[in-house]
Amino acid sequence: MHDEATGEEPFGDDGFDVELLEEELRQAAAILDPVPAQLRQLAVEAFALHDLDTRIAELTFDSVVDAIPVRGATDVPRMLTFRAGEVTVDVEVTAQGLMGQVLPPQQARIEVLSGPQTAVPVVADDMGRFTSDAPPGGPFALRLRTGGEVVVTEWLRA
């Protein structure tokens, strides 16, 4: 049967409806192999990060790469510096959590994004200082909200 609106045949060369087959395959996949809730949440959060007003803070210093190792030092905190325009974020990552400062000093709401877990919110004080008692267990990023500005750091492994 010829579709007058599109000028296309709804059936393929073998005489079956390709669109119907595709829809049935989608429904079967949704039942037999559904998208895990954690993956769906990650996708939603990734989409939420897609904001034209969000600026990406680039990693400008990582003590794992840029610092000179000290012989005999153990359990040394990882020092990170991110920069987005005039905003700088210094972060110390330890097994106990994160400690950092937003510069220039200002109040900010900071979310520690870490894999499928929900974001852990912390608040920076008037001096821009913040701490989080939840160390990231894998890849993580920081999302800062300072006034009307949103800054997201690059993703790193803890």
C-alpha positions in Angstrom: 0.0 0.0 0.0 1.4 3.4 -1.0 1.4 6.2 1.5 0.2 9.3 -0.4 1.5 11.8 2.3 5.1 10.6 2.3 5.3 8.8 -1.1 6.8 5.8 0.6 5.8 2.2 0.9 5.2 1.2 4.6 6.4 -2.3 3.8 10.0 -3.3 3.0 11.1 -5.5 0.1 10.1 -8.6 2.0 6.5 -7.4 2.5 6.7 -6.5 6.2 6.2 -3.2 8.0 9.7 -2.0 9.0 8.5 0.7 11.4 6.2 -1.8 13.2 9.1 -4.2 13.5 11.3 -1.4 14.9 8.7 -0.5 17.5 8.2 -4.1 18.5 12.0 -4.5 19.0 12.1 -1.3 21.1 9.3 -2.7 23.3 11.0 -6.1 23.6 14.3 -4.4 24.6 12.5 -2.3 27.2 11.0 -5.4 28.8 13.9 -7.9 28.4 16.9 -5.5 28.8 15.7 -2.2 30.5 18.0 0.7 31.0 19.3 0.5 34.6 17.9 3.3 36.9 21.4 4.4 37.8 22.3 4.8 34.1 19.1 6.7 33.4 19.9 9.0 36.3 23.4 9.6 34.9 21.9 10.5 31.6 19.4 12.9 33.2 22.3 14.5 35.2 24.5 14.7 32.1 21.6 16.4 30.2 21.2 18.8 33.1 24.8 19.8 32.8 24.1 20.7 29.2 23.4 24.4 29.8 24.5 27.2 27.6 25.2 29.3 30.6 27.5 26.7 32.2 31.2 27.4 31.9 33.7 24.5 32.0 36.5 25.0 34.5 39.7 23.6 33.0 42.2 21.7 35.2 45.3 23.9 35.4 47.2 22.0 38.1 47.2 18.4 39.3 49.7 17.4 42.0 49.7 13.9 40.6 51.1 15.2 37.3 52.6 18.6 38.1 54.2 18.4 41.5 57.6 17.0 42.4 57.2 13.9 44.5 58.6 13.9 48.1 60.6 10.8 48.9 59.1 8.9 51.9 55.8 10.9 51.8 52.8 8.6 52.1 49.1 9.4 51.9 49.8 12.8 50.3 46.6 14.7 49.5 46.0 15.4 45.8 45.9 19.1 45.0 43.9 20.3 42.1 43.3 23.8 40.6 40.5 24.5 38.1 40.0 27.8 36.3 37.0 29.3 34.4 37.6 32.9 33.4 38.1 34.9 36.6 36.9 32.0 38.9 39.6 29.6 40.3 38.8 26.6 42.5 41.6 25.0 44.6 40.7 21.5 45.8 42.5 19.1 48.2 41.4 15.5 47.8 42.0 13.0 50.6 40.7 9.7 51.7 38.5 11.7 54.2 36.9 14.0 51.7 37.4 17.3 49.9 38.5 20.7 51.1 38.8 23.7 48.9 38.4 27.4 48.2 36.7 29.4 45.5 38.7 32.5 44.4 38.0 35.3 44.3 36.4 34.6 47.8 32.7 34.3 47.5 29.7 32.3 48.7 28.9 29.4 46.4 26.8 26.2 46.4 29.0 23.3 45.3 27.8 19.9 44.3 30.3 17.0 44.2 29.2 14.9 41.2 30.4 11.3 41.5 29.2 8.5 39.2 25.6 7.2 39.7 25.3 8.7 43.2 23.3 11.8 43.7 25.3 15.0 43.9 26.6 15.8 47.4 25.9 19.6 48.1 28.2 21.7 50.2 28.3 25.5 50.7 31.3 27.7 50.5 31.5 30.5 53.2 32.2 34.2 52.6 35.9 33.3 52.2 35.0 30.8 49.5 36.1 27.8 51.7 34.3 24.5 51.6 34.6 20.9 52.8 32.9 17.6 52.0 33.2 14.6 54.2 32.2 12.3 51.3 35.4 11.4 49.4 34.7 10.6 45.8 34.8 6.9 45.1 35.5 7.1 41.4 35.2 9.8 38.7 34.0 13.1 40.0 33.4 16.7 39.0 32.3 19.8 40.9 29.4 22.0 39.9 29.6 25.5 41.4 26.8 28.0 41.6 28.0 31.5 42.4 25.3 34.1 42.1 23.8 33.6 38.6 26.8 31.8 37.3 27.3 28.0 36.9 30.7 26.5 36.6 31.4 22.8 36.1 34.9 21.3 36.5 36.4 18.6 34.2 35.8 15.0 35.4 38.7 13.3 37.1 39.3 10.0 38.8 39.8 10.2 42.6 
